[in-house]
Amino acid sequence: MSKYKEREYMNLVWDGSPDAYYIKGHVTHEQGIEILEAQTCLDDDELEALGQAVQKYGRWSCQGDAPEGCKRVLREYTTAGRGRFKITCFGVGVFAKATAENNQ
């Protein structure tokens, strides 16, 4: 069970700056921008640099086998499946450009 609610920004930990921003559930681009404005500290320039919203499916996976436990990572999928939940992705920087090219 996910700790995030439907239409909620998923505050993930990144090594460095984020490659994407995620929202739980499928939302439109405009709805996603509103959610990101309300639930993050992104300024107007950062919001404008985001890629187009892409509706995908996510699943929490375990990575590594450290003694203190595994590190949970979010995996993206293009189709629904067992254990997957709806997410909306907004790419950042080069990932925003790749998102736009994939949607054409």
N, C-alpha and C positions, 0 to 999 in steps of 0.2 A: 504494500500500500504506500502510495506516495505521500510525502508530507506537504506537498503543494496542493492548493485548491484550484478548481477550474478558473481560468482567466486570471491567474496569479503569475507574476514574474518569478522565474526560477533563479534564485540568487546562487550561482555556482562559483566555486573557487577555481581560479585559473593560475597557471604558472606564467606570470606576465599579464599582458593585457588580453581581454577576451577576444575570441575569434567570432563569437556570435552571442546573441541574447536570446533567451528562450522564455516562452510563456506556456503554461500548462493549458492544453485545449487548443482547438482550432478557432482562430479569430481572423478577422480581416486585417489588412495592413493598417487601416485607420484606427480600428479598435486596439490593435497592438501598440501603435504609437501612443495612444492615450494611456494605456496601461504602463508603458515604459516611462512616460512623462511623470505619472503619478507615483510609481513604485521604485524608481531609480534616481540616481543623482546625475543623469546625463544632461548636458546642456544642449541648447538648440543646434549648435554646429555638429555635435556628436549624433544627435537624432537625424539630422539631414544626411549624414554619411552612412546611415544604415542601408542595407539592401532591402529589397522587396520581401514582404512576409511570405514564407513558404510553409505550408502545412505538411507535417511529417508525423511520424510515430517514434516514440522514445521508449527505451527500456534501461533500467538500472542494471549494470553488470559489475562483477567483481574483478578487479585487476590487481595482480600481484599476490604474493603469499607471505607478507610480512608477519612477524610473530604477533604484532598487536592487531592483526586482522587485515582484511583486504581493503583496498581503496575503491569506493564506489564511483563509477564513471557512467555518464549518460551516453548511450549509443543511439544513433539516428537510423531510422529505417523509412523507406518510402511506402511500405505497405503495412496494413494492420496484421497483427499476429498475437500469439499467446504471450501474455506478460507485457504487452506493449500498450502505451497510452498515447493519446493525442498531444502533440506539441506544435507550437508555431515558432519558427526560427527566423531571426533577423541577422544576416551575416554582417560582418564589420570589415572594412578595408578591402583587401584582396578577396576575402570571402564574400563580401557584398557583390563584387563584380562577378565572381563565379556563380553566385545565386542568380543574378540577372541573366547571364548567358545560358544557364541551364533552363530557365523559364521561357526562352524564346523558341 
